[in-house]
């Protein structure tokens, strides 16, 4: 995939400023809102069941994150998701902690199977759990996958008819036929709570402006990883890194993304 495509996608995000509707967790909600703003889109963090269908009708994408789930929130996610499917709004599902408890696993599976998900974004263990490929999880941190992650992700994407994005030192983005590997990123990104959630928000911003969800998701991951690479040299530790990360998302230009994106076909 030509890196100019990723540059043009970032230009589209900045030009159109799509509304990205989040129903997300209260740990990282502010981080997700700021990341969405800094990349050039507009966030709305609306979770009340009585308004989610109306709100998603105005949005370009819907991001669902089960980090601090409860039954009421899952119900709101389903209501928003049904409306999103009805009007063609792409849904990004971040199944935070799937595999850690029965509730998380069941809720993620329900959302995945009851809604037409555009992009499933998770770490190795979360994707492994939902794909039935084993893996262990402690809290919301991944411990491993039974089988080659790329092969598992491709098969799951093919079986489900969705984009599967697996975050890690090298991110995997696949539609089941084609797989892209994103090498951008920095180890400090794993030392800050919420970076995975922010990546899902960026996927929402990019899928809101392109029906090529494979390229859009890869562009989101490359943008985020590149911002992390640029933020790290300015940082004294995780706290200053988090601030610098948002600054670098804001400062990132399409031309810099074109030059700095390290995306390759598997």
N, C-alpha and C positions, 0 to 999 in steps of 0.2 A: 504494500500500500504506500503510495507516494506520500511523503511527509507534507507536501503542499496541501493535501486533502485535510490534514489535521489543522493546518493554518487557516484554511478557508472555513472550517467548522468553528474555530474560535472566533473568527471574524463575524460569522453568523450569530453566535451567541451574543457578542458585544453589540451587534446592530439591532437585533430583535428583542433582547432583554426578556426572554420568556419567563413567565410565571411558573415556578416550580413549587407545587403543593407538597408539603411534608406532613406525614403523620409519623412522628418519630419519638425517640426517647428523651426524657428530661435531663439526662446526663450531658448530652452533647448538642442539644437543640440550638443553643446560641452559636456554637462552632459551625454547625451545618448552615445556619442562616448567613453567617458572615462569609463562609467559603462560597456560597451561592452568589452573594453580592459581589465578592471580589473577582470572581471569574467573569462577571458581567451579566448574570441573570437576576431575577427577582424572586425572593423566597416568600412563602406564606406558610405559617406553622399552625394549621387549623385541624383540630382533632374532635370537635364536638359532633356527635353523630347527626344532629339535626341540621348541620350546615355543610357537611363534607361533600355531599353530592353537588350542591350548588357551587361550592368553592372550586371543586375540580373541573367544573364546566368552564371555568375561566382560565384554566392552567394549560401549560404545554406539556407537562409531565407530572407524574405522581410518584413520590418516594415513600415507601413503607419500610419502617425500621422497628423491629420488635425488641429493642434493647431493654425497655422497661414496660413490658406488655402487661395487660390485664384483659379480662373478658370484654369490658366496655370498649377498650381501644381496638381490639381485634374486630369487634362488630363494626366500629366506625371505618376501619380499614376495608372491610368487605363491602360496606355501602359505597365508599368512595371508589373502590376498585370496580364494582359493577358499573357505576356511572362512567368511569374512565374507559372501560371496555366498550360501552355503548357508543361513545363519541370518538373513539380512536386515540385517546390519550395514552401514551406509553407508561407502563408501570415498572418502576425499579424496586425490587424486593431485596432488602438486606436482612437476612435471617439471623440476627445477632444471637449467638449462644445456642443455636440449634444443636442438639445433641447433649447439652448440659443437663436439661431436665425434660421430663415427658411433656410438660406444658409448652415449652419452647419448641420442641420438635413437632408436636401435634399442630401448634398454631402456624408454624412455618409451612408444614405440609398442607394444611387447609388452605392457606392463602395461595400457595403454589398451584394447587389443583383446582380450586374453585374460581380462580381468576386467570385471565390470559396475561401472563407476566411477559414483559419485553426483555428485561435483564434481571438475572439472579446474580447478585454480587455477594460473595462471602469469602471467609478464609478457608484454608484447606480442610479443617475439621468440619466446618459448617456445611460445605459443599459435599464432603464425603458422607456425612450423616444423611443428607437429603437424597443423595444418589445411591444410598445403600452400600457404600464402599468402606464401611468401618470408620476408623479415626477415633481419637480421644479428645476430650475437651475439658478444660478446667476454667470455670467462670465463662468468659467469652474468648479465651485465648486458645488457639489451635495447638494440637499436639501431634497430629499426623494423619495420614491417609493410607488405607490398604490399597496398594496398586499405584501405578504411575499417575500422578495428578493430571497430566495432560490428557492421557487416554481416558481417564474417568470423566474429566470435564467435557471432552468431546462427545463421548457416548451419551452422557446425561443431557447435553444440549441438543443432540440429535433426537433422542427419545422424547424430549419435552417440547421441541420446536421453539427454543428460546436461546437467548445469548446467556452463556455462563461465564462469569468473570471471577477468577480466583486470585485473591490478593496474596502477595508474598514478596520475597526478594526480587523475583521476576514474576510479574503479573501475567496471568493467562486470560485471554479473551477469545471465546470460540462460539461459533454458531453450529458446531457439530461437523461441518465440512472443512471449514477454514479455521485456523488458529493463529492468533497473533500473540507474540510475547513482548511485553513492555519491560524494558530494562531500567527505565528511569526510577529514581528513588534514592533514599538515604536512610541509614540505620536509625537515625533519630526519629524518623516517622513512626517507628514502633515503640518509642518511649513516651509518646503523648497520647492520652486518651482521646478518642474521637476521630483519629485520622481515617479509619476505615469508614466511618459514617460520613465524613466529609467527601470521601471519594464517591460514595453513592450519590450524594447531592450533586456532584459535578457530572456524574453520569446522567442524572436527570436533566441538567442544563443542556448537555450536548444532544441527548436523544430528543429533546424538545424541538430542535431545529433541523433534524435529519432523520429520515426513515431508514437510513443505513445504520442500524443500531450497532453492528459490529464495529464499524469505523468510529462511530460516535463514542462508544464506550472506550475504545482504545485511545481516542483523542483525550477523553477525560482523564484516564489513568496517566497518560504521558504528560499532560499539563500539570497534574498534581505532583507526579514524581519529579518533574523538572523544577517545579517551584520548591520542592523539598531540597533538591541538590543546591539550588541557589541560596536557600535560606540557611543551610547548615554552617557555612563559613562565617556567618555573621553572629552565630549563636554561642552563648556560654553554657547552655544546657537546655533541657526540655522546655522550660517556661519561655525563655527568649526565642527559642526555635519556633514555638507555636505562633508567636506574634510575627516573626519574620516570614513564616510560611504564608500567612494571610497577605502580608505585604507583597510577597513575590507572586502570589496568584493575581493580585491586582495589577502588578507591574508587567506581567508576562504579555508580550506582544505576539501576534500571529507569526511574525518573521522569526522571533526567537524560538517559538515552538517548532517551526519548520526546521530550523537549524539544530535544535537540541533534542527533539523527540528521538528516542532509541527504540523503535518498534520494528520487529522482524517477524517473518512468517515462520511457523514451526515446521 
